[in-house]
Amino acid sequence: MSDQLSPVIITLPPEIDITNADEVLELITAACAPGVTVLIADLTGTTFCDSGGLQRLVQASHKAAAAGAELRLAISPGGAVSRVIELTGISERLPVYSSAELAAASAPPPG
């Protein structure tokens, strides 16, 4: 029997900006429990994310990695959030999926 837990999905708010970016970081890092290897930040319902929110997603990715987990982003294709993730290069640093279900179904990270 494996000691790995199922992927943890964190549903993020419709808008992420300076007023709640720190809360987003806290939500994601709080899910970094022992045995969790995959965290999914579900942004499929998020229509706006400013630079502070993007910065917190990258910080959350580093914190997840330090805890032995991989942060995956679920983002609806073609929307504003998808575009900003692509333009800023974050999509090259973090795995991006078109839904939380696809992110969860993807193979677990090595190691």
N, C-alpha and C positions, 0 to 999 in steps of 0.2 A: 504494500500500500504506500502511495506517495504522500509525502508530508507537504506537498504544494497545495495551496488553496486555489479555488477557481478564481478567474480574473475578477477584480473588484471594479465596478463601474460607478463613477462619480458623475452625476448629472450636474452640469454647470448652468449658471443663470442665463437668462435671455440676453443680458448685457453685462460685459465685464469692463470696468473702467476703474479710475482711481478710487472710487468710493467703495469698491468691493474686491479689488484685486488681491489684497492681503488675505481676505477670507477664502478666496479661491485657492491660494497657496496652502492655507491651513487645512482646507477640506481634503486636498490631494495628499498632503504629507501625513495627515492623521490616518489615512488608509494604509500607510506603509507598515503593516503589522508583520510579525514574524511568519514566514511561510508564504506570504503574498509575493508572487513573481511578476504579475502583470496588473497594472493599474490602467484603467481606461477613463480618460477625461472626455465625457460625452458632451460635445459642443454642437450636436445636431440641432438643438433648439436655441442656440446662441446666434443672434443676428448682428452683434457688435462686440468688438474686442479692441481696446486701445493698446498703446505701447506698453502701458503698465501691466495689463493683463497678459500680453505676450511675454514680457519679462518674467512674470510669475510662473507661467507655464514652463519656461526654460529652467527656472530655479527649481520648480517641482520635479522636473526630469532629473536634475542633478541629485536632489535629495532622495528620489526613488532609487536611482542607481546606487547611491551610497548604502541604501537599505537592502540592496540585492534585487530590486524590482525594475521593470521596464515600464515607462509611461508611454502609452499609446493615445493618440488623439482620434476621436471620431468626429468628423466634420462633414456636414452636408455639402456635396460638390456644387460648385457654381455660385455659391453665396459670397457675401462680403467677407466673412471670416475665412472661408477657404482661400479666397484671393489674397488676403493679407498674410496668411500663413505661407502661401507660396511665394509672394513677393519679398518677404523678409528672409526667406531661406530657412525658416523653421522646419518646413517640410523635408528638408535635407538632413536635419539633425534629429527629428523625432518621427517615428512611424505614424503615418496618417491613413485612416480608413474612412470609407463613406458611411459607415454605421458602427454602432457599438457591438452589434452582433458579429459583424465581420472581424472587428478587432479582437473580439473574444475567441473567435473560431480559428484565428491564425495560430501557427505553431508557437509554442512557448519559446522564450529567449534561451539561447544556449547557456549551459552551465548551471 
